[in-house]
Amino acid sequence: MRIRILGAAGEVTGSCYLLETAQAKVLIDFGMFQGARSDDGRNRDLGIIVPEELDAVIVTHAHQDHTGRLPLLRGLRAQLHATPATVELSRIMLEDSARIQESEADRENRWREREGKPQVEPLYRREDVDAISTRWNPLKLGVEREVAPGVRLRFQEAGHILGSASVVLDVTEQGGMPKRIVFSGDIGQNGMPFIRDPDLCAPDADLVLCESTYGDRDHRPSSETFEELAEILRQAAWARHKVLVPAFAVGRAQLMIHAVMELAREGRSPQMPVYLDSPLAAKATKLYTSFCDLLDDELQTSCRVGDLARDLAIAKPVLSGAESRELNQLWEPMVVIAGSGMCNGGRIVHHLRHNLWRHGVQVVLPGFMAHGTLGRALVEVSRGQRSHVRVMGQDVLVRAKINTIGGLSAHAGQSGLLNWIGGGCGGGSKPMLVLTHGEIEPRHELALAVKARFGVDAHEPMYGDTIEL
Ligand SMILES: [Zn+2]
């Protein structure tokens, strides 16, 4: 059997693996490449994937860089296996994604028509999302299912966002011994609010594929991060300016609302209005409170009695684009949480354009920013590597304070990843270890740390590489 690495190799987006045995073809994740202009071409190219030939598709979690290309599997006959929460979140994410693809193509086609250029097609349309929507087959954490001939699937908690899972596959080829393959998916941090801690890598694996987003560093402890956030809110209130938070609609947005509310409740930061400027995040927030059993012990009770839903409702949803633009006319301290998470589109972009050049404005970057995104450029400003960023075709001098707060990251740092890998590499077992879903340098740092800790040489594949087992 073999595994083809078809995305997130030496980068963090476009997660995709193809498992091929003599009897079965199984796709694990089919995420979108994000960040670079050339990604549109990469997203459209299915390469060696023939949807009709797939026996199963497995989805680790609902983030766009793991699900965003699923609607391109036109002609798919197989089922899409994911945890129940991932199924529900993916549905709303993909509908939203199709709407964005269509409206971006419409906008581009308007200027193309004026310039006499040929029209473009959106990456996919709502019909494509509807076409796969009947193929979802939810599977709860810890339950086993044969998803293709000789391929048994079990999900385990990944602690990254609601419904996120690592994938454990027990694969038997005719006449052969069963092999265990573990795909980490995205691994969360221990001790974060909301979500349960990740389970360790399953033992007795023959092959482990692990993410390496933050393979080169540890985050600051979350207690320090909460204090940092409180200080940011106090400064914004004092300067009577906004706090802008680009956040993924699923996971970061809910955690930020919760954090801002808790800090105000504890008297550590001033009360200020919170605007959730993302209809998708507003829908996702509702789903968070309908899967109480997936939340950590602390929040389960408040979820069941409805307190959590009430708490999260302090964030006012901003539904239309016009309402979003109206926020630019309000001159008072407030927190605006808007997508996209890496500032490469969405409503956060216009908020940044209106505010980055102002002294006193605070920008909070709570998540990972891929190469080529506006979010990454802002990270570079915070490190003193540049002073201007390009927003909507214009160079803007950044006078706002840019705060990167890794302690609220949905991804484990290096110690957390080593801890997770230890579940599979501890004791006498030495699986083949493959590091993916990380840029070249962080990934290599993790490989060095893995060698030092477990004595295992980790593979660092690139796009298109094949792992034989
Ligand atoms: Zn993710």
Residues whose N, C-alpha, C, O or C-beta is under 5 A from the ligand:
A	BS01	ZN	H63 D186
